[in-house]
């Protein structure tokens, strides 16, 4: 057998399995042109028995990247052909002792299989990774399987994997628990979800706003808003600061049960507590009120929204103007219109016509002249 060319920038590296840092990972540190050269370089003195192997191509590749094979699987809608290629590549690389799969490679491959609903293959790869390649999984690997089973609606399997994680002394990530929490809530297993919340503390994990918001959202959807509010208070007591998403969920739950006074009180008081909501929070309440024709409270919400510099939804604003006119409240309609015009709102023609008719019918001449000014001066 000929000696390896010492002038070549690439040397054949032999490692005993398993290799924690295969050459394929280092390959991606080089620029693309160098990697392309590495991919197409002629193989030096292959063993005689390998002359007709999978790796024999017109260029006779010397090394094949694990990540490249994995990317093939992820890009394929049907990963079966790429998966078969990957397995053959792994066998060839083991034969030449050039490189071995590592945890990143196997985890990426399992993720692609789970995303395509091929959980059995993912579990088989997981077991083979441990038994044959002696690669120990980490919390991220467990999370991939838990997420896959949750997406497939197999929550019991996901719970077993979490228990297996605990038995192996591997503490899960917080987002692993959040993923399982979401799956439990979607299946309506609220007792198990609350049990998971307590179990997290046994892992010394502090529930974050994603975990709390998941539970709060479930209670609101199940029309159990009082329990949602209790969890919101508990969340703040434990030092976990709710965000706009959390408050929007609670506000939407309150409006869904027609507890508009509490929703309005929350909108009014939160800024004084250092919590500044976005326009979506106000729009949620205003939309609910307009839908059920609660004009008085909708008018208050509109004033609060405009004072704080937000613009209501276009369709909702037109709807509120029409409702005020139909209720015989042209003065309030004119006040609302003035505020909306100041923030750049331009009502529909139907709103202008109905408002003008209502003002004239009520013999409100001053508002009528002001509306005429807006029309003739091009402010609307």
C-alpha positions as CSV (number, residue, x, y, z in Angstrom):
1,X,0.0,0.0,0.0
2,X,1.3,3.4,-0.9
3,X,2.1,6.0,1.7
4,X,-0.2,8.9,2.3
5,X,0.9,12.1,0.5
6,X,2.5,14.2,3.2
7,X,2.0,17.4,1.1
8,X,-1.8,17.0,1.2
9,X,-3.5,19.5,3.6
10,X,-5.9,16.7,4.7
11,X,-4.7,13.6,6.7
12,X,-6.5,10.4,7.3
13,X,-7.5,10.4,11.0
14,X,-8.1,7.1,12.7
15,X,-10.2,7.0,15.9
16,X,-11.5,4.2,18.0
17,X,-15.3,4.2,18.5
18,X,-17.1,6.0,19.8
19,X,-15.6,9.3,18.7
20,X,-17.1,12.2,20.7
21,X,-15.8,14.8,18.2
22,X,-15.9,13.3,14.7
23,X,-14.0,15.0,11.8
24,X,-17.4,15.8,10.2
25,X,-18.0,18.5,12.9
26,X,-14.7,20.1,12.3
27,X,-15.3,20.1,8.6
28,X,-18.0,22.7,8.8
29,X,-15.5,25.2,10.4
30,X,-13.8,25.6,7.0
31,X,-15.0,27.9,4.3
32,X,-17.2,26.4,1.7
33,X,-14.5,26.2,-1.0
34,X,-12.3,24.2,1.3
35,X,-15.1,21.9,2.3
36,X,-15.9,21.3,-1.4
37,X,-12.3,20.4,-2.0
38,X,-12.4,18.1,0.9
39,X,-15.6,16.5,-0.4
40,X,-14.2,15.8,-3.9
41,X,-10.6,14.9,-3.1
42,X,-9.5,11.6,-4.6
43,X,-9.3,8.8,-2.0
44,X,-5.9,7.4,-1.4
45,X,-5.4,3.6,-1.6
46,X,-8.8,2.3,-0.6
47,X,-8.8,-1.2,0.7
48,X,-9.3,-3.7,-2.2
49,X,-12.6,-5.0,-0.8
50,X,-14.1,-1.5,-0.8
51,X,-13.6,-0.7,-4.5
52,X,-17.2,-1.3,-5.3
53,X,-18.6,0.2,-2.1
54,X,-21.2,2.9,-1.7
55,X,-18.5,5.6,-1.5
56,X,-17.2,4.8,-5.0
57,X,-18.3,7.7,-7.2
58,X,-16.6,9.5,-10.2
59,X,-14.9,11.6,-7.5
60,X,-14.3,8.9,-5.0
61,X,-15.0,10.8,-1.8
62,X,-12.6,10.5,1.0
63,X,-14.9,11.6,3.8
64,X,-18.7,12.1,4.1
65,X,-20.1,14.5,6.6
66,X,-22.8,13.1,9.0
67,X,-24.4,16.5,9.1
68,X,-24.7,16.5,5.3
69,X,-26.6,13.2,5.4
70,X,-28.8,14.5,8.2
71,X,-29.6,17.7,6.3
72,X,-30.7,15.4,3.4
73,X,-33.2,13.8,5.7
74,X,-34.5,17.1,7.0
75,X,-35.0,18.6,3.5
76,X,-36.8,15.5,2.2
77,X,-40.6,15.4,2.7
78,X,-40.3,11.6,2.7
79,X,-37.0,11.0,4.6
80,X,-36.9,7.2,3.8
81,X,-34.4,7.4,0.9
82,X,-32.1,9.8,2.8
83,X,-32.4,7.7,5.9
84,X,-31.2,4.6,4.0
85,X,-28.3,6.6,2.6
86,X,-27.4,7.8,6.0
87,X,-27.3,4.3,7.4
88,X,-25.1,3.1,4.6
89,X,-22.7,6.0,5.0
90,X,-22.4,5.3,8.7
91,X,-21.5,1.7,8.0
92,X,-18.9,2.7,5.5
93,X,-17.3,5.2,7.8
94,X,-17.2,2.8,10.6
95,X,-15.5,0.3,8.3
96,X,-12.7,2.7,7.5
97,X,-12.6,4.0,11.1
98,X,-12.7,7.6,9.9
99,X,-15.6,9.0,11.9
100,X,-18.5,7.9,14.0
101,X,-21.9,9.4,14.8
102,X,-22.0,11.6,17.8
103,X,-24.8,12.9,20.0
104,X,-25.5,15.9,17.8
105,X,-25.8,13.8,14.7
106,X,-28.2,11.3,16.3
107,X,-30.3,14.0,18.0
108,X,-30.6,15.9,14.7
109,X,-31.7,12.7,12.9
110,X,-34.2,11.9,15.7
111,X,-35.6,15.4,15.4
112,X,-36.2,14.9,11.6
113,X,-37.9,11.6,12.2
114,X,-40.2,13.0,14.9
115,X,-41.2,15.9,12.7
116,X,-42.2,13.4,10.1
117,X,-44.2,11.4,12.6
118,X,-41.8,8.4,12.4
119,X,-41.6,7.9,16.2
120,X,-40.8,4.2,16.0
121,X,-37.7,4.8,13.9
122,X,-36.7,7.7,16.3
123,X,-37.0,5.4,19.3
124,X,-35.1,2.6,17.5
125,X,-32.3,5.1,16.8
126,X,-32.4,6.2,20.4
127,X,-32.0,2.7,21.7
128,X,-29.3,1.9,19.1
129,X,-27.4,5.0,20.0
130,X,-27.1,3.9,23.6
131,X,-26.7,0.1,23.1
132,X,-24.4,-0.1,20.1
133,X,-22.6,3.3,19.9
134,X,-22.5,3.9,23.6
135,X,-23.6,7.5,23.2
136,X,-25.3,8.8,26.3
137,X,-28.3,11.1,25.6
138,X,-28.7,14.5,27.2
139,X,-31.7,16.6,28.2
140,X,-32.0,17.9,24.6
141,X,-32.3,14.4,23.2
142,X,-35.0,13.5,25.7
143,X,-36.9,16.7,24.8
144,X,-36.9,15.8,21.1
145,X,-38.7,12.5,21.9
146,X,-41.0,14.2,24.4
147,X,-42.0,16.8,21.8
148,X,-42.5,14.2,19.1
149,X,-44.9,12.1,21.3
150,X,-46.8,15.2,22.4
151,X,-47.3,16.4,18.9
152,X,-48.6,12.9,18.0
153,X,-51.0,13.0,21.0
154,X,-49.3,10.2,22.8
155,X,-48.9,12.0,26.1
156,X,-48.6,8.8,28.2
157,X,-45.4,7.9,26.2
158,X,-44.0,11.4,26.7
159,X,-44.6,11.1,30.5
160,X,-42.8,7.8,30.6
161,X,-39.8,9.3,28.8
162,X,-39.8,12.2,31.4
163,X,-39.8,9.5,34.2
164,X,-37.0,7.7,32.5
165,X,-35.1,11.0,32.4
166,X,-35.6,11.4,36.1
167,X,-34.5,7.8,36.8
168,X,-31.3,8.3,34.9
169,X,-30.5,11.4,36.9
170,X,-30.7,13.7,33.9
171,X,-32.6,16.9,34.9
172,X,-34.8,18.0,32.0
173,X,-34.7,21.5,30.5
174,X,-37.5,23.9,31.5
175,X,-38.8,23.9,27.9
176,X,-39.1,20.1,28.1
177,X,-41.5,20.5,30.9
178,X,-43.3,23.3,29.1
179,X,-43.7,21.1,26.0
180,X,-45.2,18.3,28.1
181,X,-47.3,20.8,30.0
182,X,-48.8,22.1,26.8
183,X,-49.6,18.5,25.7
184,X,-51.3,17.7,28.9
185,X,-53.5,20.8,28.8
186,X,-54.5,20.1,25.2
187,X,-55.6,16.6,26.3
188,X,-57.5,18.1,29.2
189,X,-55.4,16.3,31.8
190,X,-55.2,19.3,34.1
191,X,-54.5,17.3,37.3
192,X,-51.4,15.7,35.6
193,X,-50.4,19.2,34.4
194,X,-50.6,20.6,38.0
195,X,-48.7,17.5,39.2
196,X,-46.0,18.3,36.6
197,X,-45.8,21.8,38.0
198,X,-44.9,20.4,41.5
199,X,-42.6,17.8,40.0
200,X,-40.6,20.5,38.3
201,X,-39.6,21.7,41.7
202,X,-38.1,18.3,42.5
203,X,-35.7,18.9,39.6
204,X,-34.9,22.3,41.1
205,X,-36.6,23.9,38.1
206,X,-38.4,27.2,38.6
207,X,-41.6,27.5,36.4
208,X,-41.2,30.3,33.9
209,X,-43.9,32.5,32.3
210,X,-44.4,30.0,29.4
211,X,-45.4,27.2,31.9
212,X,-47.7,29.5,33.9
213,X,-49.2,31.0,30.7
214,X,-50.0,27.5,29.4
215,X,-51.9,26.6,32.5
216,X,-53.7,30.0,32.6
217,X,-54.7,29.7,29.0
218,X,-56.2,26.3,29.7
219,X,-58.3,27.6,32.6
220,X,-59.6,30.5,30.5
221,X,-60.5,28.3,27.6
222,X,-62.3,25.9,30.0
223,X,-64.2,29.0,31.4
224,X,-62.5,28.6,34.8
225,X,-61.3,32.2,34.9
226,X,-61.1,32.3,38.8
227,X,-58.5,29.6,38.8
228,X,-56.7,31.4,36.0
229,X,-56.6,34.6,38.1
230,X,-55.3,32.6,41.1
231,X,-52.5,31.2,39.0
232,X,-51.7,34.7,37.8
233,X,-51.4,35.8,41.4
234,X,-49.3,32.8,42.3
235,X,-47.1,33.5,39.3
236,X,-46.4,37.0,40.5
237,X,-45.8,35.9,44.1
238,X,-43.1,33.5,43.0
239,X,-41.3,36.3,41.2
240,X,-42.2,35.3,37.7
241,X,-43.2,38.4,35.8
242,X,-46.1,38.0,33.5
243,X,-45.8,39.4,30.0
244,X,-48.4,41.0,27.6
245,X,-49.4,37.5,26.3
246,X,-50.3,36.3,29.8
247,X,-52.4,39.4,30.5
248,X,-54.1,39.2,27.1
249,X,-55.1,35.6,27.9
250,X,-56.6,36.6,31.3
251,X,-58.3,39.7,29.8
252,X,-59.8,37.6,27.0
253,X,-61.0,35.0,29.6
254,X,-62.7,37.7,31.7
255,X,-64.4,39.2,28.6
256,X,-65.5,35.7,27.5
257,X,-67.4,35.4,30.8
258,X,-68.7,39.0,30.4
259,X,-66.8,40.2,33.4
260,X,-66.0,43.5,31.7
261,X,-65.7,45.5,34.9
262,X,-62.7,43.4,36.0
263,X,-61.2,43.5,32.5
264,X,-61.5,47.3,32.5
265,X,-60.1,47.6,36.0
266,X,-57.1,45.6,34.9
267,X,-56.5,47.8,31.9
268,X,-56.7,50.9,34.0
269,X,-54.5,49.8,36.9
270,X,-51.7,47.8,35.3
271,X,-49.8,50.8,34.0
272,X,-49.6,52.2,37.6
273,X,-47.9,48.9,38.5
274,X,-45.2,49.3,35.9
275,X,-46.9,46.9,33.4
276,X,-47.5,48.6,30.1
277,X,-49.8,46.7,27.8
278,X,-50.0,47.0,24.0
279,X,-52.9,48.0,21.9
280,X,-53.9,44.4,21.4
281,X,-54.9,44.2,25.1
282,X,-57.4,47.1,24.7
283,X,-58.6,45.9,21.4
284,X,-59.6,42.5,22.9
285,X,-62.0,44.2,25.3
286,X,-63.3,46.8,22.8
287,X,-64.1,44.1,20.3
288,X,-66.0,42.0,22.8
289,X,-68.0,45.0,23.9
290,X,-68.9,46.1,20.4
291,X,-70.0,42.6,19.5
292,X,-72.6,42.5,22.3
293,X,-73.5,46.2,21.9
294,X,-72.2,47.3,25.3
295,X,-71.9,50.9,24.1
296,X,-71.3,52.7,27.4
297,X,-68.3,50.6,28.5
298,X,-67.0,50.5,24.9
299,X,-67.0,54.3,24.9
300,X,-64.9,54.3,28.1
301,X,-62.5,51.8,26.7
302,X,-62.1,53.9,23.5
303,X,-61.3,56.9,25.6
304,X,-58.7,55.0,27.6
305,X,-57.2,53.6,24.4
306,X,-56.9,57.0,22.7
307,X,-55.5,58.8,25.8
308,X,-52.7,56.2,25.9
309,X,-51.8,56.8,22.3
310,X,-53.2,53.7,20.7
311,X,-55.4,53.3,17.6
312,X,-58.3,51.0,17.7
313,X,-59.1,48.5,14.9
314,X,-60.6,50.2,11.8
315,X,-63.7,48.0,11.6
316,X,-64.3,48.2,15.4
317,X,-64.1,52.0,15.3
318,X,-66.6,52.2,12.5
319,X,-68.9,49.8,14.3
320,X,-68.8,51.8,17.5
321,X,-69.6,55.1,15.7
322,X,-72.6,53.4,14.1
323,X,-73.8,51.9,17.4
324,X,-73.5,55.3,19.1
325,X,-75.6,56.9,16.3
326,X,-78.2,54.2,16.4
327,X,-78.5,54.6,20.2
328,X,-79.3,58.3,19.7
329,X,-76.0,59.5,21.2
330,X,-74.7,61.9,18.5
331,X,-72.7,64.0,21.0
332,X,-70.7,61.0,22.2
333,X,-70.3,59.9,18.5
334,X,-68.8,63.3,17.7
335,X,-66.5,63.2,20.7
336,X,-65.3,59.7,19.6
337,X,-64.9,60.8,16.0
338,X,-62.8,63.8,17.1
339,X,-60.4,61.6,19.1
340,X,-60.2,59.1,16.2
341,X,-59.4,61.8,13.7
342,X,-56.6,63.0,15.8
343,X,-54.8,59.7,15.6
344,X,-55.2,59.4,11.9
345,X,-58.4,57.4,11.7
346,X,-60.7,58.0,8.6
347,X,-64.2,56.5,9.0
348,X,-66.1,54.9,6.2
349,X,-68.6,56.9,4.1
350,X,-71.5,55.1,5.7
351,X,-70.4,56.3,9.2
352,X,-70.2,59.9,7.9
353,X,-73.6,59.8,6.4
354,X,-75.3,58.2,9.4
355,X,-73.5,60.5,11.9
356,X,-74.5,63.6,9.8
357,X,-78.1,62.5,9.7
358,X,-78.2,61.7,13.4
359,X,-76.7,65.1,14.3
360,X,-79.1,67.0,12.1
361,X,-82.1,65.0,13.3
362,X,-81.1,65.8,16.9
363,X,-80.8,69.5,15.9
364,X,-77.2,69.6,17.1
365,X,-76.1,72.4,14.8
366,X,-72.6,73.0,16.2
367,X,-71.5,69.4,15.8
368,X,-73.1,69.5,12.3
369,X,-71.0,72.4,11.3
370,X,-67.8,70.8,12.8
371,X,-68.5,67.7,10.7
372,X,-69.0,69.8,7.6
373,X,-65.6,71.5,8.3
374,X,-63.9,68.1,8.5
375,X,-65.4,67.1,5.2
376,X,-64.8,70.3,3.3
377,X,-61.3,70.9,4.6
378,X,-60.2,67.4,3.7
379,X,-59.5,66.3,7.3
380,X,-61.4,63.1,6.7
